[in-house]
């Protein structure tokens, strides 16, 4: 179970790195605007907000990745704590998106399924 949880946590981290790239590096590009449904004007107006938000996603990915690495070197409790902090925040953000913008349910599920499953599997796989 723990290995499956680590894989899902890794996938969640990779997804959040991709979100970082879109929000912080390519926010005003036509492809990214299509993903988020923004006009060129909206993208330009919200560029700095998206830039900052992208770094939140990157930091969550880093926390989760460090947790995976920490578990891999044998420090399960510390690593799991980091994974739960990163993946828990990812899952909470997905819930906030779902509740605040039900029309974005698909994006919320896409953003939240990997970390939510990772949390469950990591908790089930821990050996105390």
N, C-alpha and C positions, 0 to 999 in steps of 0.2 A: 504493500500500500504506500509506504513512504516513497519508494522510487517513482511510482506513478504520480504522487503528489508533487515531487520535485520536477518531473517532466512538465506537468501542467503549470506549475509556478514559473518554470522557464518560458513556456509559451506565453503566459500572461506578461512576463517581463519583456519579451520580444515585441509583443503587440504594443506595449506602452512605449517602447523605444520608437516604434513606427509612428505612433501618435505624436510623440515628441518631434519627430522629423517633420510631420505635416504641420503641426501647430507652430513650431519655432523656426523652421527653416524654409518651408515651401508654402506658407499660409496663403499668399496672394497668387499662387500659380493656378492656372485653369483647372488642373486635375484635382488639386486639394479643395478648391472652391466648389467643385462638383460634388466631392464627398460630403462637404459640410453644408452645401446648398446656399452659398453666399454669393452675392454679386461682387464685382470688382470694387465698388464703392464701400460695401460693408466690410470686405476683407481688409481694405486699406484702413478704414476707421478702427477696426478691432485688432489690427496687427500686433500692437504692443501687448494687449490683453492675452491674445493667443500665444505670443512668444513666452510670456510668463507662465501661462498655464501648461505649455509644453514642457517646461522645466520641472513642474510638479510631476508630470508623468514620467520624465526621465529619472527623477529622484526615487520614485516608487519602484521603478524597474531596477535601479541600482541596489536599493535596500533588499529587494526580493532576491536578486542575483547573489549578493553577498551572503544572504541566508542559505541559499542553495549550496554555495561553496563551503560555507561553514559546516553544514550537515555532512557534506562529502568528505571533509577531513576529520569527521568523527565527533564533532561538538553538536549533537542533535538538539539539545534544549536551546542553546543560544541561536543556532541556525533556524530552528523552527520558530523561535520568537521573532526573528527578523522577517521570515517568510510571512508569518501571521500579521505583522505590522504592515508590510508592503501589500500583500494580497488582500488583507482586510480593508485597507484604505481604497484599493482598486474596486473591491466589491461594494463598499459603501458609496463610492462615487457613482457607480453604475445604478445603485438604488436611488440616489438623489436625482440622477438624470431621468430615470423611469418615472419617479413620482412628480417631478417638476415639469417634465415634457413628455407626456404619454405618447405623443406622435413620434418620439425618438426611441420607442421601445426596442426596435431592432438593433440600434446602435448600443443601447444600454445592455441588452443581452449579449451582444458580441463582445463588449468591453468587460462584462462581469462574469460570464460563465467559467472561463479558465481559472480566474483567481478563486471563485467560490468553490469550485471542485477541488482545487489545490488545497484550500484550507481544510476541507473535509478529509481528504486523503492523507494529508500530513498529520492531522490530529489522530486519525485512525492508525497510522503507521508508526507513531512514536512508541518507543520502548522506555518506560520509566524504570 
